[in-house]
Amino acid sequence: MPFIDHLFKKIDEHISVWWKILLLTLTKKSSEEITNFLVARGYKAYYLHSEIATMDRREIIKKLRTGQIDILVWINLLREGIDLPEVSLVAILDADKEWFLRSTTSLIQIIGRAARNPKWEVILYADMLTESMVKSLRETHRRRSIQDTFNKKHNISPSIATSNVKNIETVKSDAD
C-alpha cells in the first residue's frame, strides 16, 4: 500500500473516534502544501509554523482541542512545549531525514507527545530505516515496558488526561 493511502486510512481511523492528528513535516512550504491537499480532500486541517503570530497559534491549537480542526500540520513541535492529550496519532513525514528535527532525541520527544493518550499511535514514514529511528523506537519500547510494569504492579489503568481549554481573553494574569 502506498504511504499516502496508508496515511489517509490512519487519519480516517483516528478521526472516526474523535481523536486528533499531528502531521509533522520539515518545511514551512510543505506544511502549507500538505494542509491545502488535506483540505481539498475534505479534512479539517490547518498548518502551524514560525510565521504565524503567537496569539494566532494559540487560537489554532484551541481549534484543534475543541474539534474545529482534526489535523494540525506542524514543523517543529518540540519548541512549542505544549501538551495535547486529544492527539492520538502523530505521523512523521520524512522520518529518515537525519538532522536536528529527526535526531534520536527529537524523535523520542515527538513520540512522547502522542504517548499522553492511551490510544496513541506514532507512524514514522521513511524510505529507509536510520540509526536515529532505531534508537528512538528502542528507547520508546524500553520506557513503555517500565511504565506498563509499574501500572500492573499498582493496578493502574491509563486514561486520557483531561484538557481544560480556556478562552485566552478569560485567562487572568497576576496583575488582575
URHUPE-V314508 format. One line per field, one symbol per residue. ss: DSSP state (h for helix, s for strand, l for the rest). phi: phi as a letter, one per 40 degrees, with the letter a starting at -180 (. if undefined). burial: 1 if it has 24 or more other C-alpha atoms within 12 Angstrom, else 0. Layout:
BEGIN
ss=???
phi=???
burial=???
END
This chain:
BEGIN
ss=llhhhhhhhhhhhhhhlllssssslllhhhhhhhhhhhhhllllsssslllllhhhhhhhhhhhhhllllssssllhhhhllllllsssssslllllllhhhlhhhhhhhhhhhllllllssssllllllhhhhhhhhhhhhhhhhhhhhhhhllllllllllllllhhhllllll
phi=.ddcccccccdcdcccbgcbbbbbbbbddccccccdcccccgccbabaaccccdccdcccccccccgcbbbbcbbbccccgbbbcccbbbbbcfccccadcbcdccccccdcccccbcbcabbbcacacbcccccccccccccccccccccccbfbbdbcccbbcbcdccccbccc
burial=00000011011101100011111111000011011001000011111110000000000111111110111111111100001111111111111111001111111111111111101111111000000110011001000000000000000000000000000000000000
END
